[in-house]
């Protein structure tokens, strides 16, 4: 049988003052650890995205009119069918693939 949050809250209400302080310390420690993990994860994701951007800038011409899946600066899959590229990426173990459709960049005319 699994303990619910409500059961835990009811148990906390019965704790003596000293135990409540210890519980607060434990919760603060866990909260700090989770925040640090979250920040590290975010930094890692940003670094991966920057490596992917660099890869795209360097390899754009080779994969024109194709979908590419990148894991950082590593090409995982490419092709003209986005769903197929996504399937290949997931088959390679990537849960949330970074896919990009490489097309010729067109700049809107801004003159008279």
N, CA, C and O atoms as a GROMACS GRO file, in nm:
protein
  448
    1UNK      N    1   0.083  -0.118   0.000
    1UNK     CA    2   0.000   0.000   0.000
    1UNK      C    3   0.089   0.125   0.000
    1UNK      O    4   0.185   0.134   0.076
    2UNK      N    5   0.055   0.221  -0.086
    2UNK     CA    6   0.134   0.341  -0.100
    2UNK      C    7   0.080   0.452  -0.010
    2UNK      O    8  -0.041   0.471   0.002
    3UNK      N    9   0.170   0.524   0.052
    3UNK     CA   10   0.132   0.636   0.138
    3UNK      C   11   0.100   0.757   0.052
    3UNK      O   12   0.174   0.789  -0.041
    4UNK      N   13  -0.011   0.824   0.082
    4UNK     CA   14  -0.050   0.943   0.006
    4UNK      C   15   0.004   1.068   0.073
    4UNK      O   16   0.044   1.066   0.189
    5UNK      N   17   0.006   1.176   0.000
    5UNK     CA   18   0.050   1.303   0.054
    5UNK      C   19  -0.037   1.344   0.173
    5UNK      O   20   0.013   1.396   0.273
    6UNK      N   21  -0.166   1.322   0.161
    6UNK     CA   22  -0.256   1.359   0.272
    6UNK      C   23  -0.222   1.280   0.398
    6UNK      O   24  -0.227   1.335   0.508
    7UNK      N   25  -0.186   1.153   0.384
    7UNK     CA   26  -0.148   1.073   0.500
    7UNK      C   27  -0.020   1.127   0.562
    7UNK      O   28  -0.006   1.131   0.684
    8UNK      N   29   0.073   1.167   0.478
    8UNK     CA   30   0.199   1.223   0.528
    8UNK      C   31   0.172   1.353   0.603
    8UNK      O   32   0.226   1.375   0.711
    9UNK      N   33   0.088   1.440   0.546
    9UNK     CA   34   0.055   1.567   0.611
    9UNK      C   35  -0.008   1.543   0.747
    9UNK      O   36   0.026   1.610   0.845
   10UNK      N   37  -0.098   1.447   0.754
   10UNK     CA   38  -0.161   1.417   0.883
   10UNK      C   39  -0.056   1.366   0.983
   10UNK      O   40  -0.063   1.399   1.102
   11UNK      N   41   0.038   1.286   0.937
   11UNK     CA   42   0.146   1.238   1.024
   11UNK      C   43   0.236   1.352   1.071
   11UNK      O   44   0.279   1.353   1.187
   12UNK      N   45   0.264   1.447   0.983
   12UNK     CA   46   0.348   1.562   1.017
   12UNK      C   47   0.283   1.643   1.129
   12UNK      O   48   0.351   1.694   1.217
   13UNK      N   49   0.152   1.655   1.124
   13UNK     CA   50   0.080   1.733   1.225
   13UNK      C   51   0.096   1.676   1.366
   13UNK      O   52   0.076   1.747   1.464
   14UNK      N   53   0.131   1.550   1.376
   14UNK     CA   54   0.145   1.487   1.508
   14UNK      C   55   0.289   1.491   1.560
   14UNK      O   56   0.314   1.448   1.672
   15UNK      N   57   0.383   1.541   1.480
   15UNK     CA   58   0.524   1.541   1.521
   15UNK      C   59   0.552   1.645   1.630
   15UNK      O   60   0.491   1.752   1.632
   16UNK      N   61   0.644   1.611   1.720
   16UNK     CA   62   0.686   1.711   1.817
   16UNK      C   63   0.769   1.821   1.750
   16UNK      O   64   0.819   1.802   1.639
   17UNK      N   65   0.782   1.934   1.816
   17UNK     CA   66   0.849   2.052   1.761
   17UNK      C   67   0.988   2.021   1.707
   17UNK      O   68   1.022   2.067   1.597
   18UNK      N   69   1.070   1.946   1.780
   18UNK     CA   70   1.207   1.915   1.737
   18UNK      C   71   1.208   1.835   1.606
   18UNK      O   72   1.291   1.858   1.519
   19UNK      N   73   1.115   1.743   1.594
   19UNK     CA   74   1.106   1.663   1.472
   19UNK      C   75   1.060   1.748   1.353
   19UNK      O   76   1.101   1.725   1.239
   20UNK      N   77   0.973   1.845   1.381
   20UNK     CA   78   0.929   1.935   1.274
   20UNK      C   79   1.048   2.016   1.220
   20UNK      O   80   1.060   2.037   1.100
   21UNK      N   81   1.134   2.061   1.311
   21UNK     CA   82   1.252   2.135   1.267
   21UNK      C   83   1.344   2.047   1.184
   21UNK      O   84   1.398   2.091   1.082
   22UNK      N   85   1.363   1.923   1.226
   22UNK     CA   86   1.447   1.830   1.150
   22UNK      C   87   1.386   1.802   1.013
   22UNK      O   88   1.457   1.795   0.912
   23UNK      N   89   1.254   1.786   1.010
   23UNK     CA   90   1.185   1.764   0.883
   23UNK      C   91   1.205   1.884   0.790
   23UNK      O   92   1.227   1.867   0.670
   24UNK      N   93   1.197   2.005   0.845
   24UNK     CA   94   1.219   2.126   0.764
   24UNK      C   95   1.359   2.126   0.705
   24UNK      O   96   1.378   2.161   0.589
   25UNK      N   97   1.458   2.086   0.785
   25UNK     CA   98   1.596   2.079   0.736
   25UNK      C   99   1.608   1.979   0.620
   25UNK      O  100   1.671   2.008   0.518
   26UNK      N  101   1.547   1.863   0.637
   26UNK     CA  102   1.552   1.761   0.532
   26UNK      C  103   1.485   1.811   0.405
   26UNK      O  104   1.537   1.792   0.295
   27UNK      N  105   1.370   1.874   0.420
   27UNK     CA  106   1.298   1.927   0.303
   27UNK      C  107   1.381   2.035   0.235
   27UNK      O  108   1.388   2.039   0.112
   28UNK      N  109   1.443   2.124   0.313
   28UNK     CA  110   1.528   2.229   0.254
   28UNK      C  111   1.646   2.168   0.178
   28UNK      O  112   1.679   2.214   0.069
   29UNK      N  113   1.709   2.066   0.236
   29UNK     CA  114   1.821   1.999   0.169
   29UNK      C  115   1.776   1.936   0.038
   29UNK      O  116   1.843   1.950  -0.065
   30UNK      N  117   1.664   1.867   0.041
   30UNK     CA  118   1.612   1.802  -0.080
   30UNK      C  119   1.575   1.906  -0.186
   30UNK      O  120   1.600   1.886  -0.305
   31UNK      N  121   1.514   2.015  -0.142
   31UNK     CA  122   1.475   2.122  -0.235
   31UNK      C  123   1.599   2.181  -0.302
   31UNK      O  124   1.599   2.203  -0.424
   32UNK      N  125   1.704   2.206  -0.224
   32UNK     CA  126   1.828   2.260  -0.281
   32UNK      C  127   1.890   2.163  -0.381
   32UNK      O  128   1.936   2.205  -0.487
   33UNK      N  129   1.890   2.035  -0.349
   33UNK     CA  130   1.945   1.934  -0.441
   33UNK      C  131   1.866   1.931  -0.571
   33UNK      O  132   1.924   1.927  -0.680
   34UNK      N  133   1.734   1.933  -0.560
   34UNK     CA  134   1.649   1.929  -0.680
   34UNK      C  135   1.670   2.053  -0.765
   34UNK      O  136   1.673   2.044  -0.888
   35UNK      N  137   1.685   2.171  -0.701
   35UNK     CA  138   1.707   2.294  -0.776
   35UNK      C  139   1.841   2.289  -0.849
   35UNK      O  140   1.851   2.332  -0.964
   36UNK      N  141   1.944   2.238  -0.782
   36UNK     CA  142   2.075   2.227  -0.846
   36UNK      C  143   2.070   2.130  -0.964
   36UNK      O  144   2.129   2.157  -1.069
   37UNK      N  145   1.999   2.019  -0.949
   37UNK     CA  146   1.983   1.924  -1.059
   37UNK      C  147   1.911   1.989  -1.176
   37UNK      O  148   1.950   1.971  -1.292
   38UNK      N  149   1.806   2.063  -1.146
   38UNK     CA  150   1.729   2.130  -1.250
   38UNK      C  151   1.815   2.233  -1.324
   38UNK      O  152   1.808   2.242  -1.446
   39UNK      N  153   1.895   2.310  -1.251
   39UNK     CA  154   1.982   2.409  -1.313
   39UNK      C  155   2.089   2.342  -1.400
   39UNK      O  156   2.117   2.388  -1.511
   40UNK      N  157   2.147   2.233  -1.350
   40UNK     CA  158   2.247   2.160  -1.427
   40UNK      C  159   2.186   2.104  -1.554
   40UNK      O  160   2.247   2.110  -1.661
   41UNK      N  161   2.065   2.051  -1.543
   41UNK     CA  162   1.994   1.996  -1.660
   41UNK      C  163   1.969   2.106  -1.762
   41UNK      O  164   1.988   2.085  -1.882
   42UNK      N  165   1.926   2.222  -1.715
   42UNK     CA  166   1.899   2.333  -1.806
   42UNK      C  167   2.028   2.378  -1.875
   42UNK      O  168   2.027   2.404  -1.995
   43UNK      N  169   2.136   2.388  -1.800
   43UNK     CA  170   2.264   2.428  -1.860
   43UNK      C  171   2.308   2.327  -1.966
   43UNK      O  172   2.358   2.365  -2.071
   44UNK      N  173   2.288   2.199  -1.936
   44UNK     CA  174   2.325   2.094  -2.032
   44UNK      C  175   2.240   2.105  -2.159
   44UNK      O  176   2.292   2.091  -2.270
   45UNK      N  177   2.110   2.130  -2.143
   45UNK     CA  178   2.022   2.144  -2.258
   45UNK      C  179   2.059   2.266  -2.343
   45UNK      O  180   2.055   2.260  -2.466
   46UNK      N  181   2.095   2.376  -2.278
   46UNK     CA  182   2.136   2.496  -2.351
   46UNK      C  183   2.265   2.469  -2.427
   46UNK      O  184   2.279   2.509  -2.543
   47UNK      N  185   2.360   2.401  -2.363
   47UNK     CA  186   2.487   2.369  -2.429
   47UNK      C  187   2.463   2.279  -2.550
   47UNK      O  188   2.524   2.298  -2.655
   48UNK      N  189   2.373   2.180  -2.536
   48UNK     CA  190   2.340   2.092  -2.649
   48UNK      C  191   2.279   2.171  -2.764
   48UNK      O  192   2.313   2.149  -2.880
   49UNK      N  193   2.189   2.264  -2.730
   49UNK     CA  194   2.124   2.346  -2.832
   49UNK      C  195   2.227   2.432  -2.905
   49UNK      O  196   2.220   2.446  -3.027
   50UNK      N  197   2.320   2.488  -2.832
   50UNK     CA  198   2.424   2.572  -2.896
   50UNK      C  199   2.512   2.488  -2.990
   50UNK      O  200   2.549   2.533  -3.098
   51UNK      N  201   2.544   2.365  -2.945
   51UNK     CA  202   2.622   2.277  -3.034
   51UNK      C  203   2.542   2.241  -3.159
   51UNK      O  204   2.598   2.231  -3.268
   52UNK      N  205   2.411   2.221  -3.142
   52UNK     CA  206   2.326   2.190  -3.258
   52UNK      C  207   2.320   2.309  -3.353
   52UNK      O  208   2.327   2.291  -3.475
   53UNK      N  209   2.308   2.429  -3.299
   53UNK     CA  210   2.306   2.549  -3.384
   53UNK      C  211   2.435   2.560  -3.465
   53UNK      O  212   2.432   2.591  -3.584
   54UNK      N  213   2.547   2.535  -3.399
   54UNK     CA  214   2.678   2.540  -3.468
   54UNK      C  215   2.683   2.436  -3.578
   54UNK      O  216   2.726   2.465  -3.690
   55UNK      N  217   2.639   2.313  -3.547
   55UNK     CA  218   2.638   2.206  -3.647
   55UNK      C  219   2.554   2.247  -3.767
   55UNK      O  220   2.594   2.228  -3.882
   56UNK      N  221   2.436   2.303  -3.740
   56UNK     CA  222   2.348   2.345  -3.849
   56UNK      C  223   2.414   2.450  -3.937
   56UNK      O  224   2.405   2.444  -4.059
   57UNK      N  225   2.481   2.546  -3.876
   57UNK     CA  226   2.548   2.651  -3.952
   57UNK      C  227   2.659   2.592  -4.040
   57UNK      O  228   2.680   2.637  -4.152
   58UNK      N  229   2.730   2.492  -3.988
   58UNK     CA  230   2.842   2.433  -4.062
   58UNK      C  231   2.799   2.331  -4.167
   58UNK      O  232   2.873   2.308  -4.263
   59UNK      N  233   2.682   2.269  -4.151
   59UNK     CA  234   2.643   2.157  -4.238
   59UNK      C  235   2.515   2.181  -4.318
   59UNK      O  236   2.465   2.090  -4.384
   60UNK      N  237   2.464   2.300  -4.313
   60UNK     CA  238   2.338   2.335  -4.375
   60UNK      C  239   2.330   2.292  -4.523
   60UNK      O  240   2.232   2.230  -4.565
   61UNK      N  241   2.430   2.326  -4.598
   61UNK     CA  242   2.428   2.298  -4.743
   61UNK      C  243   2.419   2.149  -4.775
   61UNK      O  244   2.353   2.111  -4.872
   62UNK      N  245   2.485   2.066  -4.696
   62UNK     CA  246   2.488   1.921  -4.723
   62UNK      C  247   2.352   1.854  -4.705
   62UNK      O  248   2.325   1.749  -4.764
   63UNK      N  249   2.265   1.916  -4.624
   63UNK     CA  250   2.137   1.853  -4.592
   63UNK      C  251   2.018   1.940  -4.632
   63UNK      O  252   1.911   1.933  -4.572
   64UNK      N  253   2.039   2.021  -4.735
   64UNK     CA  254   1.934   2.111  -4.782
   64UNK      C  255   1.808   2.033  -4.820
   64UNK      O  256   1.815   1.928  -4.884
   65UNK      N  257   1.693   2.085  -4.779
   65UNK     CA  258   1.560   2.028  -4.805
   65UNK      C  259   1.539   1.893  -4.735
   65UNK      O  260   1.458   1.811  -4.778
   66UNK      N  261   1.612   1.872  -4.627
   66UNK     CA  262   1.595   1.750  -4.549
   66UNK      C  263   1.564   1.786  -4.403
   66UNK      O  264   1.589   1.897  -4.358
   67UNK      N  265   1.511   1.688  -4.334
   67UNK     CA  266   1.494   1.698  -4.190
   67UNK      C  267   1.616   1.633  -4.128
   67UNK      O  268   1.660   1.527  -4.173
   68UNK      N  269   1.670   1.696  -4.025
   68UNK     CA  270   1.782   1.638  -3.953
   68UNK      C  271   1.744   1.626  -3.806
   68UNK      O  272   1.670   1.708  -3.752
   69UNK      N  273   1.796   1.523  -3.743
   69UNK     CA  274   1.780   1.507  -3.599
   69UNK      C  275   1.919   1.513  -3.539
   69UNK      O  276   2.009   1.438  -3.579
   70UNK      N  277   1.936   1.604  -3.443
   70UNK     CA  278   2.066   1.621  -3.380
   70UNK      C  279   2.055   1.594  -3.231
   70UNK      O  280   1.954   1.620  -3.167
   71UNK      N  281   2.162   1.541  -3.179
   71UNK     CA  282   2.180   1.528  -3.035
   71UNK      C  283   2.308   1.606  -3.006
   71UNK      O  284   2.418   1.553  -3.016
   72UNK      N  285   2.291   1.734  -2.971
   72UNK     CA  286   2.405   1.823  -2.961
   72UNK      C  287   2.460   1.844  -3.101
   72UNK      O  288   2.388   1.887  -3.190
   73UNK      N  289   2.588   1.813  -3.119
   73UNK     CA  290   2.649   1.829  -3.251
   73UNK      C  291   2.663   1.696  -3.325
   73UNK      O  292   2.743   1.684  -3.418
   74UNK      N  293   2.584   1.597  -3.284
   74UNK     CA  294   2.588   1.466  -3.350
   74UNK      C  295   2.463   1.446  -3.434
   74UNK      O  296   2.351   1.462  -3.386
   75UNK      N  297   2.483   1.413  -3.560
   75UNK     CA  298   2.371   1.382  -3.649
   75UNK      C  299   2.321   1.242  -3.616
   75UNK      O  300   2.397   1.146  -3.622
   76UNK      N  301   2.194   1.232  -3.582
   76UNK     CA  302   2.134   1.104  -3.547
   76UNK      C  303   2.064   1.043  -3.667
   76UNK      O  304   2.076   0.923  -3.692
   77UNK      N  305   1.991   1.126  -3.741
   77UNK     CA  306   1.917   1.079  -3.857
   77UNK      C  307   1.888   1.197  -3.948
   77UNK      O  308   1.890   1.312  -3.904
   78UNK      N  309   1.860   1.166  -4.075
   78UNK     CA  310   1.820   1.271  -4.169
   78UNK      C  311   1.740   1.208  -4.282
   78UNK      O  312   1.753   1.089  -4.310
   79UNK      N  313   1.658   1.289  -4.345
   79UNK     CA  314   1.576   1.243  -4.457
   79UNK      C  315   1.471   1.346  -4.490
   79UNK      O  316   1.462   1.451  -4.427
   80UNK      N  317   1.390   1.315  -4.591
   80UNK     CA  318   1.288   1.411  -4.635
   80UNK      C  319   1.156   1.397  -4.561
   80UNK      O  320   1.069   1.483  -4.573
   81UNK      N  321   1.139   1.289  -4.486
   81UNK     CA  322   1.015   1.264  -4.412
   81UNK      C  323   1.039   1.286  -4.263
   81UNK      O  324   1.112   1.210  -4.199
   82UNK      N  325   0.978   1.391  -4.208
   82UNK     CA  326   0.999   1.427  -4.068
   82UNK      C  327   0.958   1.314  -3.972
   82UNK      O  328   1.028   1.287  -3.874
   83UNK      N  329   0.846   1.249  -4.001
   83UNK     CA  330   0.800   1.142  -3.913
   83UNK      C  331   0.898   1.024  -3.911
   83UNK      O  332   0.921   0.963  -3.807
   84UNK      N  333   0.953   0.995  -4.027
   84UNK     CA  334   1.050   0.886  -4.036
   84UNK      C  335   1.178   0.920  -3.958
   84UNK      O  336   1.232   0.836  -3.887
   85UNK      N  337   1.224   1.044  -3.974
   85UNK     CA  338   1.344   1.088  -3.901
   85UNK      C  339   1.318   1.082  -3.751
   85UNK      O  340   1.404   1.040  -3.674
   86UNK      N  341   1.200   1.125  -3.710
   86UNK     CA  342   1.161   1.119  -3.569
   86UNK      C  343   1.161   0.974  -3.519
   86UNK      O  344   1.210   0.945  -3.410
   87UNK      N  345   1.107   0.883  -3.598
   87UNK     CA  346   1.104   0.741  -3.560
   87UNK      C  347   1.246   0.686  -3.544
   87UNK      O  348   1.274   0.612  -3.450
   88UNK      N  349   1.334   0.721  -3.638
   88UNK     CA  350   1.473   0.675  -3.629
   88UNK      C  351   1.539   0.726  -3.502
   88UNK      O  352   1.611   0.653  -3.434
   89UNK      N  353   1.513   0.852  -3.470
   89UNK     CA  354   1.572   0.912  -3.351
   89UNK      C  355   1.523   0.840  -3.225
   89UNK      O  356   1.602   0.809  -3.136
   90UNK      N  357   1.393   0.815  -3.219
   90UNK     CA  358   1.339   0.746  -3.102
   90UNK      C  359   1.389   0.603  -3.094
   90UNK      O  360   1.412   0.550  -2.984
   91UNK      N  361   1.407   0.539  -3.208
   91UNK     CA  362   1.464   0.404  -3.210
   91UNK      C  363   1.608   0.405  -3.161
   91UNK      O  364   1.658   0.304  -3.110
   92UNK      N  365   1.676   0.520  -3.178
   92UNK     CA  366   1.814   0.534  -3.130
   92UNK      C  367   1.818   0.569  -2.981
   92UNK      O  368   1.925   0.586  -2.923
   93UNK      N  369   1.699   0.580  -2.920
   93UNK     CA  370   1.694   0.604  -2.776
   93UNK      C  371   1.679   0.749  -2.735
   93UNK      O  372   1.695   0.782  -2.617
   94UNK      N  373   1.648   0.836  -2.829
   94UNK     CA  374   1.633   0.978  -2.797
   94UNK      C  375   1.485   1.005  -2.769
   94UNK      O  376   1.401   0.991  -2.857
   95UNK      N  377   1.456   1.044  -2.645
   95UNK     CA  378   1.316   1.063  -2.603
   95UNK      C  379   1.252   1.185  -2.667
   95UNK      O  380   1.138   1.178  -2.715
   96UNK      N  381   1.324   1.298  -2.668
   96UNK     CA  382   1.270   1.423  -2.724
   96UNK      C  383   1.367   1.473  -2.830
   96UNK      O  384   1.452   1.557  -2.801
   97UNK      N  385   1.354   1.421  -2.952
   97UNK     CA  386   1.450   1.456  -3.056
   97UNK      C  387   1.445   1.604  -3.095
   97UNK      O  388   1.339   1.666  -3.096
   98UNK      N  389   1.563   1.659  -3.127
   98UNK     CA  390   1.574   1.793  -3.182
   98UNK      C  391   1.573   1.778  -3.334
   98UNK      O  392   1.671   1.732  -3.392
   99UNK      N  393   1.463   1.817  -3.396
   99UNK     CA  394   1.451   1.807  -3.541
   99UNK      C  395   1.451   1.946  -3.602
   99UNK      O  396   1.396   2.041  -3.546
  100UNK      N  397   1.514   1.956  -3.717
  100UNK     CA  398   1.519   2.084  -3.789
  100UNK      C  399   1.500   2.054  -3.938
  100UNK      O  400   1.560   1.962  -3.993
  101UNK      N  401   1.414   2.132  -4.001
  101UNK     CA  402   1.395   2.122  -4.145
  101UNK      C  403   1.486   2.225  -4.209
  101UNK      O  404   1.470   2.345  -4.188
  102UNK      N  405   1.582   2.178  -4.286
  102UNK     CA  406   1.679   2.269  -4.347
  102UNK      C  407   1.626   2.311  -4.484
  102UNK      O  408   1.614   2.230  -4.576
  103UNK      N  409   1.597   2.437  -4.493
  103UNK     CA  410   1.548   2.494  -4.619
  103UNK      C  411   1.629   2.619  -4.648
  103UNK      O  412   1.695   2.675  -4.561
  104UNK      N  413   1.622   2.660  -4.774
  104UNK     CA  414   1.694   2.779  -4.814
  104UNK      C  415   1.635   2.899  -4.740
  104UNK      O  416   1.514   2.918  -4.735
  105UNK      N  417   1.724   2.978  -4.683
  105UNK     CA  418   1.678   3.095  -4.609
  105UNK      C  419   1.637   3.203  -4.708
  105UNK      O  420   1.713   3.240  -4.797
  106UNK      N  421   1.516   3.252  -4.689
  106UNK     CA  422   1.466   3.361  -4.774
  106UNK      C  423   1.440   3.480  -4.685
  106UNK      O  424   1.373   3.471  -4.583
  107UNK      N  425   1.493   3.590  -4.727
  107UNK     CA  426   1.474   3.712  -4.650
  107UNK      C  427   1.370   3.799  -4.720
  107UNK      O  428   1.378   3.821  -4.842
  108UNK      N  429   1.275   3.848  -4.644
  108UNK     CA  430   1.173   3.934  -4.705
  108UNK      C  431   1.235   4.063  -4.756
  108UNK      O  432   1.329   4.116  -4.697
  109UNK      N  433   1.182   4.111  -4.865
  109UNK     CA  434   1.230   4.236  -4.923
  109UNK      C  435   1.180   4.350  -4.836
  109UNK      O  436   1.060   4.360  -4.808
  110UNK      N  437   1.269   4.435  -4.794
  110UNK     CA  438   1.231   4.542  -4.704
  110UNK      C  439   1.246   4.680  -4.768
  110UNK      O  440   1.243   4.781  -4.698
  111UNK      N  441   1.261   4.684  -4.899
  111UNK     CA  442   1.282   4.815  -4.965
  111UNK      C  443   1.155   4.870  -5.027
  111UNK      O  444   1.044   4.823  -4.999
  112UNK      N  445   1.174   4.967  -5.110
  112UNK     CA  446   1.061   5.033  -5.179
  112UNK      C  447   1.014   4.955  -5.295
  112UNK      O  448   0.920   4.996  -5.364
   0.00000   0.00000   0.00000
